[in-house]
Amino acid sequence: MSNTYRTSSGEKFTTAQVESRMRIAKAAALEKQFNEFDYNFCEECGRNASNTRLDCSHDISVKKAKEEGKTEQCWNVGNITILCRDCHQNKDKLNTQFT
């Protein structure tokens, strides 16, 4: 497996560059929601950050974005939905309990 991924415009990014941009995008998504509503919450069930841990879930998965040469979706804030652990696990069918 390659450790570089292409965007739809043909740019190449390493795994480390993708991860760094994703961290920035997730923080920006949380900040955007906080600035708009004065608190963070699950966009699916409404639980707030003081009652549960929140995750940033990609609508177009990171795996799919990389495979399809649309890696820029990994750090597109518009491709991120803020979900509580339960809703994230249900949406993505993941075991997120370990993180």
MMTF fields as JSON, N, C-alpha, C and O atoms, coordinates in Angstrom:
{
  "mmtfVersion": "1.0.0",
  "mmtfProducer": "UNKNOWN",
  "numBonds": 395,
  "numAtoms": 396,
  "numGroups": 99,
  "numChains": 1,
  "numModels": 1,
  "chainsPerModel": [1],
  "groupsPerChain": [99],
  "chainIdList": ["A"],
  "bondAtomList": [4, 2, 8, 6, 12, 10, 16, 14, 20, 18, 24, 22, 28, 26, 32, 30, 36, 34, 40, 38, 44, 42, 48, 46, 52, 50, 56, 54, 60, 58, 64, 62, 68, 66, 72, 70, 76, 74, 80, 78, 84, 82, 88, 86, 92, 90, 96, 94, 100, 98, 104, 102, 108, 106, 112, 110, 116, 114, 120, 118, 124, 122, 128, 126, 132, 130, 136, 134, 140, 138, 144, 142, 148, 146, 152, 150, 156, 154, 160, 158, 164, 162, 168, 166, 172, 170, 176, 174, 180, 178, 184, 182, 188, 186, 192, 190, 196, 194, 200, 198, 204, 202, 208, 206, 212, 210, 216, 214, 220, 218, 224, 222, 228, 226, 232, 230, 236, 234, 240, 238, 244, 242, 248, 246, 252, 250, 256, 254, 260, 258, 264, 262, 268, 266, 272, 270, 276, 274, 280, 278, 284, 282, 288, 286, 292, 290, 296, 294, 300, 298, 304, 302, 308, 306, 312, 310, 316, 314, 320, 318, 324, 322, 328, 326, 332, 330, 336, 334, 340, 338, 344, 342, 348, 346, 352, 350, 356, 354, 360, 358, 364, 362, 368, 366, 372, 370, 376, 374, 380, 378, 384, 382, 388, 386, 392, 390],
  "bondOrderList": [1, 1, 1, 1, 1, 1, 1, 1, 1, 1, 1, 1, 1, 1, 1, 1, 1, 1, 1, 1, 1, 1, 1, 1, 1, 1, 1, 1, 1, 1, 1, 1, 1, 1, 1, 1, 1, 1, 1, 1, 1, 1, 1, 1, 1, 1, 1, 1, 1, 1, 1, 1, 1, 1, 1, 1, 1, 1, 1, 1, 1, 1, 1, 1, 1, 1, 1, 1, 1, 1, 1, 1, 1, 1, 1, 1, 1, 1, 1, 1, 1, 1, 1, 1, 1, 1, 1, 1, 1, 1, 1, 1, 1, 1, 1, 1, 1, 1],
  "groupList": [{"groupName": "MET", "atomNameList": ["N", "CA", "C", "O"], "elementList": ["N", "C", "C", "O"], "formalChargeList": [0, 0, 0, 0], "bondAtomList": [1, 0, 2, 1, 3, 2], "bondOrderList": [1, 1, 2], "singleLetterCode": "M", "chemCompType": "L-PEPTIDE LINKING"}, {"groupName": "SER", "atomNameList": ["N", "CA", "C", "O"], "elementList": ["N", "C", "C", "O"], "formalChargeList": [0, 0, 0, 0], "bondAtomList": [1, 0, 2, 1, 3, 2], "bondOrderList": [1, 1, 2], "singleLetterCode": "S", "chemCompType": "L-PEPTIDE LINKING"}, {"groupName": "ASN", "atomNameList": ["N", "CA", "C", "O"], "elementList": ["N", "C", "C", "O"], "formalChargeList": [0, 0, 0, 0], "bondAtomList": [1, 0, 2, 1, 3, 2], "bondOrderList": [1, 1, 2], "singleLetterCode": "N", "chemCompType": "L-PEPTIDE LINKING"}, {"groupName": "THR", "atomNameList": ["N", "CA", "C", "O"], "elementList": ["N", "C", "C", "O"], "formalChargeList": [0, 0, 0, 0], "bondAtomList": [1, 0, 2, 1, 3, 2], "bondOrderList": [1, 1, 2], "singleLetterCode": "T", "chemCompType": "L-PEPTIDE LINKING"}, {"groupName": "TYR", "atomNameList": ["N", "CA", "C", "O"], "elementList": ["N", "C", "C", "O"], "formalChargeList": [0, 0, 0, 0], "bondAtomList": [1, 0, 2, 1, 3, 2], "bondOrderList": [1, 1, 2], "singleLetterCode": "Y", "chemCompType": "L-PEPTIDE LINKING"}, {"groupName": "ARG", "atomNameList": ["N", "CA", "C", "O"], "elementList": ["N", "C", "C", "O"], "formalChargeList": [0, 0, 0, 0], "bondAtomList": [1, 0, 2, 1, 3, 2], "bondOrderList": [1, 1, 2], "singleLetterCode": "R", "chemCompType": "L-PEPTIDE LINKING"}, {"groupName": "GLY", "atomNameList": ["N", "CA", "C", "O"], "elementList": ["N", "C", "C", "O"], "formalChargeList": [0, 0, 0, 0], "bondAtomList": [1, 0, 2, 1, 3, 2], "bondOrderList": [1, 1, 2], "singleLetterCode": "G", "chemCompType": "PEPTIDE LINKING"}, {"groupName": "GLU", "atomNameList": ["N", "CA", "C", "O"], "elementList": ["N", "C", "C", "O"], "formalChargeList": [0, 0, 0, 0], "bondAtomList": [1, 0, 2, 1, 3, 2], "bondOrderList": [1, 1, 2], "singleLetterCode": "E", "chemCompType": "L-PEPTIDE LINKING"}, {"groupName": "LYS", "atomNameList": ["N", "CA", "C", "O"], "elementList": ["N", "C", "C", "O"], "formalChargeList": [0, 0, 0, 0], "bondAtomList": [1, 0, 2, 1, 3, 2], "bondOrderList": [1, 1, 2], "singleLetterCode": "K", "chemCompType": "L-PEPTIDE LINKING"}, {"groupName": "PHE", "atomNameList": ["N", "CA", "C", "O"], "elementList": ["N", "C", "C", "O"], "formalChargeList": [0, 0, 0, 0], "bondAtomList": [1, 0, 2, 1, 3, 2], "bondOrderList": [1, 1, 2], "singleLetterCode": "F", "chemCompType": "L-PEPTIDE LINKING"}, {"groupName": "ALA", "atomNameList": ["N", "CA", "C", "O"], "elementList": ["N", "C", "C", "O"], "formalChargeList": [0, 0, 0, 0], "bondAtomList": [1, 0, 2, 1, 3, 2], "bondOrderList": [1, 1, 2], "singleLetterCode": "A", "chemCompType": "L-PEPTIDE LINKING"}, {"groupName": "GLN", "atomNameList": ["N", "CA", "C", "O"], "elementList": ["N", "C", "C", "O"], "formalChargeList": [0, 0, 0, 0], "bondAtomList": [1, 0, 2, 1, 3, 2], "bondOrderList": [1, 1, 2], "singleLetterCode": "Q", "chemCompType": "L-PEPTIDE LINKING"}, {"groupName": "VAL", "atomNameList": ["N", "CA", "C", "O"], "elementList": ["N", "C", "C", "O"], "formalChargeList": [0, 0, 0, 0], "bondAtomList": [1, 0, 2, 1, 3, 2], "bondOrderList": [1, 1, 2], "singleLetterCode": "V", "chemCompType": "L-PEPTIDE LINKING"}, {"groupName": "ILE", "atomNameList": ["N", "CA", "C", "O"], "elementList": ["N", "C", "C", "O"], "formalChargeList": [0, 0, 0, 0], "bondAtomList": [1, 0, 2, 1, 3, 2], "bondOrderList": [1, 1, 2], "singleLetterCode": "I", "chemCompType": "L-PEPTIDE LINKING"}, {"groupName": "LEU", "atomNameList": ["N", "CA", "C", "O"], "elementList": ["N", "C", "C", "O"], "formalChargeList": [0, 0, 0, 0], "bondAtomList": [1, 0, 2, 1, 3, 2], "bondOrderList": [1, 1, 2], "singleLetterCode": "L", "chemCompType": "L-PEPTIDE LINKING"}, {"groupName": "ASP", "atomNameList": ["N", "CA", "C", "O"], "elementList": ["N", "C", "C", "O"], "formalChargeList": [0, 0, 0, 0], "bondAtomList": [1, 0, 2, 1, 3, 2], "bondOrderList": [1, 1, 2], "singleLetterCode": "D", "chemCompType": "L-PEPTIDE LINKING"}, {"groupName": "CYS", "atomNameList": ["N", "CA", "C", "O"], "elementList": ["N", "C", "C", "O"], "formalChargeList": [0, 0, 0, 0], "bondAtomList": [1, 0, 2, 1, 3, 2], "bondOrderList": [1, 1, 2], "singleLetterCode": "C", "chemCompType": "L-PEPTIDE LINKING"}, {"groupName": "HIS", "atomNameList": ["N", "CA", "C", "O"], "elementList": ["N", "C", "C", "O"], "formalChargeList": [0, 0, 0, 0], "bondAtomList": [1, 0, 2, 1, 3, 2], "bondOrderList": [1, 1, 2], "singleLetterCode": "H", "chemCompType": "L-PEPTIDE LINKING"}, {"groupName": "TRP", "atomNameList": ["N", "CA", "C", "O"], "elementList": ["N", "C", "C", "O"], "formalChargeList": [0, 0, 0, 0], "bondAtomList": [1, 0, 2, 1, 3, 2], "bondOrderList": [1, 1, 2], "singleLetterCode": "W", "chemCompType": "L-PEPTIDE LINKING"}],
  "groupTypeList": [0, 1, 2, 3, 4, 5, 3, 1, 1, 6, 7, 8, 9, 3, 3, 10, 11, 12, 7, 1, 5, 0, 5, 13, 10, 8, 10, 10, 10, 14, 7, 8, 11, 9, 2, 7, 9, 15, 4, 2, 9, 16, 7, 7, 16, 6, 5, 2, 10, 1, 2, 3, 5, 14, 15, 16, 1, 17, 15, 13, 1, 12, 8, 8, 10, 8, 7, 7, 6, 8, 3, 7, 11, 16, 18, 2, 12, 6, 2, 13, 3, 13, 14, 16, 5, 15, 16, 17, 11, 2, 8, 15, 8, 14, 2, 3, 11, 9, 3],
  "groupIdList": [1, 2, 3, 4, 5, 6, 7, 8, 9, 10, 11, 12, 13, 14, 15, 16, 17, 18, 19, 20, 21, 22, 23, 24, 25, 26, 27, 28, 29, 30, 31, 32, 33, 34, 35, 36, 37, 38, 39, 40, 41, 42, 43, 44, 45, 46, 47, 48, 49, 50, 51, 52, 53, 54, 55, 56, 57, 58, 59, 60, 61, 62, 63, 64, 65, 66, 67, 68, 69, 70, 71, 72, 73, 74, 75, 76, 77, 78, 79, 80, 81, 82, 83, 84, 85, 86, 87, 88, 89, 90, 91, 92, 93, 94, 95, 96, 97, 98, 99],
  "secStructList": [7, 7, 1, 3, 3, 3, 7, 6, 6, 1, 7, 3, 3, 3, 2, 2, 2, 2, 2, 2, 2, 2, 2, 2, 2, 2, 2, 2, 2, 2, 2, 2, 2, 2, 2, 2, 2, 1, 1, 7, 5, 7, 6, 6, 6, 7, 7, 5, 6, 6, 6, 1, 7, 3, 3, 3, 3, 3, 1, 1, 7, 2, 2, 2, 2, 2, 2, 6, 6, 7, 4, 4, 4, 4, 4, 7, 4, 4, 4, 3, 3, 3, 3, 3, 2, 2, 2, 2, 2, 2, 2, 2, 6, 7, 7, 7, 6, 6, 7],
  "xCoordList": [0.849, 0.0, 0.89, 1.878, 0.53, 1.276, 1.035, -0.034, 2.037, 1.8, 1.594, 1.688, 1.312, 0.9, -0.471, -0.806, -1.238, -2.608, -2.859, -2.327, -3.673, -3.962, -5.292, -6.238, -5.318, -6.569, -7.205, -6.594, -8.417, -9.081, -8.378, -8.587, -7.544, -6.784, -5.403, -4.627, -5.088, -3.837, -2.707, -1.63, -2.934, -1.896, -1.655, -2.569, -0.416, -0.071, 0.181, 0.792, -0.304, -0.1, 0.334, -0.176, 1.279, 1.713, 0.682, -0.173, 0.781, -0.098, 0.015, -0.997, 1.228, 1.437, 0.776, 0.2, 0.853, 0.219, -1.305, -1.975, -1.844, -3.294, -3.744, -4.724, -3.035, -3.39, -3.349, -4.243, -2.333, -2.206, -3.368, -3.952, -3.701, -4.815, -6.149, -7.04, -6.284, -7.523, -7.673, -8.771, -6.589, -6.654, -7.099, -7.927, -6.553, -6.912, -8.391, -9.101, -8.854, -10.244, -11.217, -12.275, -10.868, -11.74, -11.85, -12.941, -10.731, -10.759, -11.594, -12.335, -11.477, -12.247, -13.744, -14.559, -14.11, -15.526, -16.113, -17.223, -15.365, -15.822, -15.906, -16.855, -14.923, -14.92, -16.089, -16.741, -16.344, -17.459, -18.79, -19.608, -18.997, -20.234, -20.333, -21.394, -19.237, -19.228, -19.519, -20.301, -18.899, -19.116, -20.56, -21.093, -21.181, -22.559, -23.578, -24.587, -23.327, -24.328, -23.885, -24.685, -22.646, -22.071, -21.845, -21.563, -21.955, -21.601, -21.486, -21.962, -20.855, -20.732, -21.714, -21.989, -22.245, -23.262, -23.243, -22.703, -23.842, -23.997, -25.06, -26.178, -24.711, -25.642, -26.754, -27.737, -26.61, -27.623, -28.632, -29.837, -28.156, -29.08, -29.155, -30.056, -28.243, -28.29, -27.554, -27.494, -26.986, -26.243, -25.091, -24.454, -24.833, -23.77, -22.473, -22.427, -21.427, -20.075, -19.882, -18.98, -20.701, -20.531, -21.124, -20.835, -21.955, -22.573, -21.971, -22.242, -21.171, -20.631, -19.414, -19.188, -18.642, -17.502, -18.006, -18.838, -17.502, -17.893, -16.76, -15.583, -17.142, -16.198, -16.516, -17.622, -15.547, -15.756, -15.781, -14.771, -16.941, -17.127, -17.134, -17.762, -16.44, -16.423, -17.63, -17.892, -18.362, -19.508, -19.017, -19.539, -18.023, -17.304, -16.099, -15.248, -16.016, -14.971, -13.573, -13.352, -12.653, -11.255, -10.755, -10.084, -11.077, -10.651, -11.167, -10.41, -12.448, -13.051, -12.465, -12.183, -12.282, -11.712, -10.317, -9.982, -9.506, -8.16, -8.206, -7.476, -9.057, -9.153, -9.64, -9.215, -10.529, -11.121, -10.338, -10.766, -9.189, -8.399, -9.061, -8.901, -9.802, -10.465, -10.02, -10.833, -8.725, -8.174, -8.517, -8.554, -8.767, -9.119, -10.394, -10.626, -11.223, -12.422, -12.065, -12.879, -10.867, -10.427, -10.33, -10.56, -9.996, -9.863, -10.878, -10.71, -11.918, -13.013, -13.963, -14.62, -14.035, -14.883, -16.335, -17.063, -16.763, -18.127, -18.4, -19.555, -17.368, -17.494, -17.443, -17.381, -17.47, -17.36, -18.664, -19.207, -19.164, -20.343, -19.903, -19.17, -20.345, -20.006, -21.028, -22.229, -20.532, -21.389, -20.877, -19.677, -21.806, -21.39, -20.859, -21.057, -20.188, -19.62, -20.666, -20.423, -21.831, -22.861, -23.34, -23.436, -23.643, -24.118, -23.025, -23.314, -21.769, -20.648, -20.502, -20.329, -20.576, -20.45, -21.594, -21.37, -22.804, -23.949, -23.822, -24.11, -23.393, -23.268, -22.206, -22.449, -21.046, -19.912, -19.708, -18.809, -20.536, -20.414, -19.013, -18.414, -18.498, -17.152, -17.188, -18.168, -16.109, -15.922, -15.03, -13.805, -15.65, -14.899, -14.662, -14.216, -14.952, -14.829, -13.394, -13.133, -12.464, -11.073, -10.344, -9.246, -10.904, -10.194, -10.77, -10.289],
  "yCoordList": [-1.18, 0.0, 1.238, 1.312, 2.184, 3.428, 4.303, 4.258, 5.096, 6.022, 7.445, 8.405, 7.578, 8.869, 8.702, 7.655, 9.762, 9.734, 10.968, 12.044, 10.802, 11.896, 12.564, 11.942, 13.867, 14.605, 14.584, 14.105, 15.096, 15.113, 16.042, 15.92, 16.973, 17.847, 17.279, 17.906, 16.075, 15.414, 15.654, 15.076, 16.498, 16.732, 15.45, 14.649, 15.263, 14.1, 14.542, 15.581, 13.728, 13.975, 12.686, 11.609, 12.805, 11.635, 11.348, 12.181, 10.171, 9.804, 10.829, 11.241, 11.239, 12.217, 13.554, 14.191, 13.976, 15.238, 15.129, 16.063, 13.994, 13.778, 13.797, 14.461, 13.074, 13.014, 14.401, 14.755, 15.173, 16.521, 17.404, 18.119, 17.36, 18.164, 17.703, 18.518, 16.413, 15.909, 16.409, 16.795, 16.411, 16.922, 18.381, 18.775, 19.175, 20.588, 20.729, 21.561, 19.925, 19.999, 19.588, 20.199, 18.554, 18.121, 19.215, 19.493, 19.835, 20.94, 22.094, 22.731, 22.363, 23.453, 23.146, 24.044, 21.877, 21.493, 21.685, 22.197, 21.274, 21.453, 22.937, 23.369, 23.704, 25.14, 25.837, 26.706, 25.455, 26.042, 25.793, 26.702, 24.548, 24.225, 25.012, 25.547, 25.082, 25.799, 27.286, 27.884, 27.87, 29.294, 29.584, 30.651, 28.636, 28.832, 28.601, 29.303, 27.627, 27.226, 27.437, 27.243, 27.824, 28.013, 26.72, 26.767, 25.6, 24.311, 23.279, 23.503, 22.158, 21.067, 19.969, 19.719, 19.31, 18.274, 17.301, 17.591, 16.14, 15.136, 15.622, 15.95, 15.666, 16.135, 15.121, 15.45, 13.909, 12.875, 12.841, 12.932, 12.711, 12.537, 13.753, 13.832, 14.692, 15.919, 15.908, 16.94, 14.767, 14.747, 15.743, 15.895, 16.417, 17.42, 16.883, 15.816, 17.651, 17.2, 17.008, 16.276, 17.644, 17.448, 16.12, 15.662, 15.498, 14.217, 13.013, 11.873, 13.248, 12.14, 12.602, 13.8, 11.655, 11.975, 12.143, 11.365, 13.154, 13.408, 13.048, 13.233, 12.53, 12.176, 12.993, 13.509, 13.097, 13.704, 12.568, 11.9, 12.355, 11.271, 11.828, 12.852, 11.159, 11.573, 10.987, 9.787, 11.845, 11.381, 10.5, 9.407, 10.976, 10.137, 9.621, 10.41, 8.334, 7.78, 8.133, 8.354, 8.178, 8.443, 7.383, 7.708, 6.135, 5.03, 5.23, 5.111, 5.531, 5.715, 6.935, 6.879, 8.036, 9.242, 8.969, 9.411, 8.235, 7.905, 6.976, 7.182, 5.963, 4.994, 5.641, 5.252, 6.626, 7.257, 8.47, 9.14, 8.763, 9.911, 11.233, 12.219, 11.251, 12.469, 12.75, 13.051, 12.644, 12.726, 14.038, 14.09, 15.098, 16.383, 16.284, 17.128, 15.261, 15.072, 14.698, 14.876, 14.185, 13.824, 15.049, 14.945, 16.201, 17.42, 18.489, 19.659, 18.099, 19.004, 19.089, 18.105, 20.248, 20.423, 20.091, 19.6, 20.349, 20.033, 18.541, 18.133, 17.728, 16.272, 15.645, 14.423, 16.483, 15.999, 16.239, 17.344, 15.19, 15.285, 14.98, 14.019, 15.79, 15.582, 14.628, 14.901, 13.501, 12.458, 12.009, 12.056, 11.574, 10.938, 9.548, 9.063, 8.912, 7.589, 6.586, 5.84, 6.568, 5.596, 5.81, 4.855, 7.052, 7.34, 7.086, 6.61, 7.402, 7.145, 5.646, 5.197, 4.889, 3.444, 2.877, 2.013, 3.355, 2.88, 3.259, 2.444, 4.489, 4.964, 4.188, 3.718, 4.061, 3.464, 1.989, 1.362, 1.426, 0.005, -0.294, -1.308, 0.607, 0.475, 0.171, 0.458, -0.412, -0.537, 0.611, 0.524, 1.695, 2.888, 2.955, 3.983, 1.884, 1.896, 1.956, 2.374, 1.556, 1.461, 2.811, 2.919, 3.826, 5.109, 6.159, 7.293],
  "zCoordList": [0.0, 0.0, 0.0, 0.731, -0.813, -0.923, 0.3, 0.91, 0.65, 1.741, 1.229, 1.995, -0.064, -0.62, -1.264, -1.818, -1.168, -1.666, -2.508, -2.233, -3.534, -4.466, -4.145, -3.662, -4.438, -4.367, -5.755, -6.71, -5.87, -7.173, -8.159, -9.366, -7.67, -8.568, -8.889, -9.61, -8.348, -8.664, -7.673, -7.818, -6.667, -5.667, -4.878, -4.687, -4.421, -3.601, -2.164, -1.912, -1.23, 0.186, 0.854, 0.544, 1.772, 2.537, 3.635, 3.935, 4.214, 5.323, 6.45, 7.016, 6.775, 7.85, 7.52, 8.401, 6.278, 5.875, 5.958, 6.399, 5.537, 5.602, 7.056, 7.394, 7.92, 9.339, 9.981, 10.75, 9.673, 10.218, 9.773, 10.588, 8.503, 7.99, 8.574, 8.813, 8.802, 9.409, 10.841, 11.244, 11.617, 12.994, 13.007, 13.829, 12.1, 12.009, 11.619, 12.183, 10.661, 10.21, 11.304, 11.455, 12.071, 13.168, 14.219, 14.716, 14.559, 15.529, 14.986, 15.734, 13.698, 13.085, 13.094, 13.307, 12.863, 12.883, 14.276, 14.423, 15.297, 16.681, 17.042, 17.697, 16.618, 16.9, 16.194, 16.773, 14.963, 14.195, 14.906, 15.051, 15.347, 16.039, 17.345, 17.669, 18.092, 19.367, 19.146, 19.886, 18.144, 17.869, 17.472, 17.776, 16.798, 16.348, 17.461, 17.528, 18.335, 19.333, 20.788, 21.703, 21.012, 22.35, 23.115, 24.312, 22.485, 23.083, 21.964, 20.852, 22.265, 21.295, 21.645, 22.819, 20.617, 20.802, 19.639, 18.572, 19.864, 18.82, 17.838, 18.237, 16.569, 15.552, 15.275, 14.611, 15.77, 15.564, 16.714, 16.479, 17.945, 19.076, 19.992, 20.827, 19.858, 20.63, 21.957, 22.626, 22.363, 23.633, 23.557, 22.515, 24.674, 24.643, 25.212, 25.824, 24.992, 25.341, 26.838, 27.246, 27.666, 29.107, 29.569, 30.674, 28.725, 29.074, 28.358, 28.734, 27.347, 26.56, 25.774, 25.608, 25.3, 24.44, 23.01, 22.544, 22.322, 20.941, 19.996, 20.305, 18.839, 17.781, 16.533, 16.376, 15.669, 14.356, 13.341, 13.117, 12.732, 11.78, 10.365, 10.097, 9.471, 8.068, 7.338, 7.42, 6.623, 5.835, 4.679, 4.463, 3.947, 2.982, 3.762, 4.17, 3.971, 4.835, 4.337, 3.146, 5.266, 4.934, 3.953, 2.973, 4.213, 3.342, 1.922, 0.958, 1.796, 0.474, -0.238, -1.435, 0.496, -0.107, -0.666, -1.764, 0.102, -0.356, -1.571, -2.54, -1.516, -2.616, -3.909, -4.997, -3.796, -4.981, -5.469, -6.409, -4.842, -5.268, -4.931, -5.65, -3.84, -3.363, -1.924, -1.05, -1.708, -0.364, 0.326, 1.555, -0.434, 0.182, 1.025, 1.89, 0.782, 1.607, 3.048, 3.955, 3.259, 4.613, 5.512, 6.716, 4.955, 5.757, 5.369, 5.713, 4.664, 4.325, 5.528, 5.867, 6.165, 7.349, 7.021, 7.883, 5.795, 5.374, 5.274, 5.15, 5.325, 5.263, 6.661, 6.798, 7.686, 9.065, 9.805, 9.788, 10.456, 11.312, 12.734, 12.967, 13.682, 15.084, 15.685, 15.684, 16.199, 16.752, 18.114, 18.387, 18.967, 20.215, 19.87, 18.756, 20.821, 20.575, 20.093, 19.145, 20.746, 20.369, 18.943, 18.172, 18.584, 17.233, 16.192, 15.094, 16.535, 15.624, 15.382, 14.249, 16.462, 16.331, 15.487, 14.639, 15.715, 14.931, 13.461, 12.586, 13.181, 11.8, 11.028, 9.917, 11.621, 10.912, 11.209, 10.649, 12.085, 12.459, 12.961, 12.605, 13.796, 14.337, 15.812, 16.5, 16.289, 17.733, 18.157, 18.067, 18.625, 19.007, 20.506, 21.016, 21.212, 22.67, 23.134, 24.262, 22.308, 22.737, 22.683, 23.228, 22.056, 21.925, 22.822, 22.833]
}
